[in-house]
Amino acid sequence: MTYQLLPHRQNLTTKVDSVPTFVIQPNSSASQDDLLVKQLAGLGRRANVAQSLNEVRKHPDYGKGKSFVFVPNEAGDASLADAAIRFAEAESQNAFVVYITDTMSADAYKRLVRTNAGEWIKWDNLLQEIKDVFHGAGGTQTGSATDSATIISFLPAKGGVGNTTLALETGVYLASTQKRDARVAVLDLNFQSSTLADYVDLEPRFDIAEFIDRPERLDAQLVEILSNKHSTQVDIFSCPPRLALSHDMQAEVIFALLDEISKKYTYVLLDLPNYWHPWFDNVLQGASAVIVTGEGTVPSIRQIANKQKHLDELSIGPDRAAIVINGCQTNFLGRIDRKSEIERTFAGRQVFFVRRDTDAVTEAANTGRPMMQTSPRSSIGKNIRRIGSWIESIQTHSLKAS
C-alpha cells in the first residue's frame, strides 16, 4: 500500500525520556498496578505513584513538560473513567492521560479522545500498547506491514450505476470464502450522502466529525466504535447524511483513515463517490486494484473509457484494473445485449458483466439483506462470484510478490 503514513499522536513524539510519568494507585495492593509500574521501569520510565489525580497536580515534577498520567482501572469503575476524562479536559496543556481498562463505553471513549489529551488502552498486550503511546507508533496494530489489507477501489463511471451495491455484494462474497479470522470492510467514501448502511438496514455510525479536524485521533478502538457490524466478518463504514461539511475533506484525513483501517482487515472495499476529490488519485494509486463500474449504454461506455484513460495516466495497468458493466439487459436467448461490442471496445481489459435481476434486487431491498445472502444462486450472484474470484487472484499475487 502506498498511502501516506501520518505520524500518530504527533503531540507525543517528543523526548519522552525526560517527560514526568505518573501512575494513579489508590490501592497499594493492586497487582495490576504493580505490573504497570514494573513495565514502565523496564522501559526506562520512572513512575511517580500517586493516590489520586489531585495529588498529581501537587507533585513538584508536574508541569515540567507534558506529563504522562496512567490511570489503571481493574474494577471497571465508571466514576474513575469520568474523573480521568475530566482531568484530561482540564489539564490538556500539561498532561496526556492513558486510561487502562478492558472495557469502555463508546460515549466515554469519544469524550476522552475529544480532549486530544487522552487514550484508552487495554490490559491485554499492555507492554506493547504502552510502547505505542510513548513512541507514537500507531496504536494497537493487529498485524505487521506485510499483513496490510488488499484494498479495492470501486470507481463509478457516473452516478446511479450501482457502485455501492457492487462493493457491498462483493464484500459479502469475499467474507464467505475466507477463514473465520479474516475480516472484510466496506467503506463508503461519500461523506455527504452515504447510502451503504441503508442497503443492510443499519443505523450509520461512521461520524467523521469525530476525527475530521484531528486525524491523529484515529486508532483501532475508534475505528471499531465507528463501524457497523453486518456480520462476524463484514464491517460497514457509512456516514450519517449531511447537507454539507464544515470544510472540504483533507487528504491527510483520508490517508490516516485508510492506513488505520487497513491494519485490521483482510480486504477493504472502497465505494468511491462519482464526483472528484483532490485525494482521489492517491487513493487509486495506493489501491491493490481498481474496478470501474458503469452501464452498457453508449454514454456510460464513454464515461468508462474516460475513467480507464485516467487510470492509464496513473500507471494503473490492466493487471490492476477491471471494468464491471452492471444492470445488463439480455435478449430472448438469454445473451447479454452488445456484449461483443463492449468487449471489443475494451480489448485487453478484464470486463465483467452483471445481469439485471429485478426480483433479486427487490427482495434484497425489502429484507435489508445483501443479494449474496437472499439470492446467492441468482444470475447476479454468479456474476459477483466472478468479480470476487478475480479480486482473490489479486490478493494471491500481492502475497507472492511480498
C-alpha positions, -999 to +999 in steps of 0.1 A: +000+000+000+013+034-009-008+057+012+010+085+031+015+073+067+008+100+091+026+103+125+002+091+151-004+112+182+020+138+169+018+158+202+036+128+219+066+124+197+088+145+219+117+133+241+096+111+264+126+100+284+126+134+302+088+136+305+074+130+340+053+099+343+026+093+369+006+062+379-026+066+399-026+038+425-052+044+452-049+008+464-014-003+473-023-040+470-035-038+434-014-064+415-021-050+380-010-015+391+023-030+404+027-047+370+022-014+352+049+003+374+073-025+366+067-024+329+073+013+329+105+008+347+115-018+322+111+009+295+133+033+314+104+054+327+104+061+364+068+063+376+057+087+403+030+068+421+001+090+433-031+081+451-053+105+432-053+128+402-054+158+426-022+145+441-006+146+406-013+183+403+006+190+435+037+170+426+068+191+421+076+174+388+041+181+373+041+209+348+077+203+337+067+194+302+036+174+292+033+145+317+020+110+311-007+102+336-016+065+337-050+057+352-054+020+357-089+007+364-090-030+372-126-030+385-141-011+356-153+017+379-172+042+357-166+071+381-129+066+376-133+069+338-152+101+343-125+115+366-098+106+341-118+123+313-124+155+333-087+156+343-077+153+306-101+181+297-088+204+324-051+196+321-048+191+283-019+215+282+001+197+309-008+161+307-017+132+284-040+107+302-036+070+295-067+052+308-063+014+312-093-009+314-106-039+295-139-023+286-150+013+280-183+027+267-184+043+233-196+076+248-168+077+274-142+069+248-155+096+225-153+121+254-117+110+261-104+113+225-122+147+221-099+161+247-070+155+224-051+146+256-061+111+263-061+075+251-076+042+262-055+010+262-063-025+275-046-048+300-041-074+273-009-067+254-002-039+279+035-036+273+032-031+235+004-006+239+025+014+263+053+014+238+029+026+212+018+055+234+054+066+241+067+063+206+037+073+186+038+040+167+001+040+157-019+023+184-029-013+186-019-026+153-032-062+147-006-072+121+028-065+106+032-043+075+030-074+053-004-082+067-020-050+053-053-054+036-060-059+000-077-026-009-101-025-039-114+008-051-148+007-068-148+038-091-182+047-108-182+060-143-211+082-134-238+083-107-265+057-104-246+027-118-249+005-087-214+011-074-224+008-037-244-024-044-214-039-062-190-031-035-213-045-008-222-077-026-185-083-035-175-078+002-202-103+014-190-128-011-153-124-002-161-129+035-179-161+027-148-176+011-123-166+038-111-182+070-131-173+102-104-149+114-105-129+082-124-097+081-138-075+053-145-038+055-168-019+030-162+018+033-185+044+017-163+075+009-194+096+000-193+117+032-224+137+024-250+113+012-238+078+021-264+051+014-244+019+023-259+014+057-294+017+042-289-013+020-285-036+050-309-017+073-283-004+097-280+029+115-249+047+101-222+052+128-193+065+108-194+100+121-165+119+105-169+147+130-151+125+155-118+129+136-120+153+107-102+181+125-077+158+142-069+127+122-042+117+147-071+105+169-078+076+147-068+043+162-081+007+164-106+015+192-121+045+174-123+026+141-142-002+160-166+022+175-174+039+142-181+007+123-213-012+119-211-050+121-231-065+093-219-100+103-190-116+122-167-110+092-181-079+074-180-044+088-198-014+073-185+022+074-213+045+064-217+082+073-249+097+086-265+120+060-251+156+059-262+185+039-227+200+039-194+195+055-178+222+076-149+222+051-135+200+024-122+167+035-084+170+037-062+144+021-043+136+053-077+126+070-084+101+042-049+087+043-049+083+081-083+066+079-072+041+053-039+034+070-057+026+103-085+005+087-060-015+066-043-028+097-072-050+109-089-063+077-081-088+050-100-068+024-110-032+023-135-023-004-138+014-011-171+028-025-159+060-042-184+088-050-189+099-086-176+134-081-138+140-080-117+150-050-081+161-048-072+129-029-087+106-055-056+099-075-036+089-044-063+066-033-065+050-067-027+046-069-025+031-034-052+005-040-043-031-048-068-029-077-094-005-092-128-016-106-145+009-128-183+004-128-209+015-153-237+005-175-240-008-211-254+024-226-233+044-251-229+075-228-219+052-199-194+033-220-178+067-230-175+076-193-159+043-185-134+048-213-126+083-198-120+068-164-099+040-179-078+065-197-072+083-164-061+051-148-036+045-176-022+080-169-018+070-133+002+039-144-026+016-131-023-012-157-047-039-169-033-063-142-047-040-115-078-027-132-111-042-142-144-030-156-179-040-145-209-034-167-239-035-144-276-040-150-271-057-183-302-064-204-305-098-221-322-109-253-348-137-257-319-162-259-305-150-225-275-134-241-262-100-229-270-072-253-240-056-270-215-078-251-192-084-280-192-048-290-183-037-254-155-064-252-140-051-284-141-015-271-121-026-241-099-052-257-071-063-234-091-053-204-108-075-178-145-069-183-173-084-161-210-083-169-236-083-142-271-092-154-302-073-144-323-093-119-352-072-107-366-099-084-333-104-066-328-067-062-363-061-048-360-090-023-327-076-010-341-041-007-372-052+012-354-075+036-323-053+043-300-082+033-275-085+005-284-105-026-254-128-019-274-140+011-310-138-002-304-149-038-269-165-040-279-187-069-293-158-090-276-145-121-263-116-101-248-140-075-230-159-102-216-126-117-205-113-083-186-146-077-166-140-108-156-105-097-147-118-062-126-146-077-106-120-097-100-100-065-088-131-047-063-136-075-051-100-069-046-108-032-027-140-040-005-122-065+002-095-039+012-120-012+036-138-036+051-105-046+056-095-010 
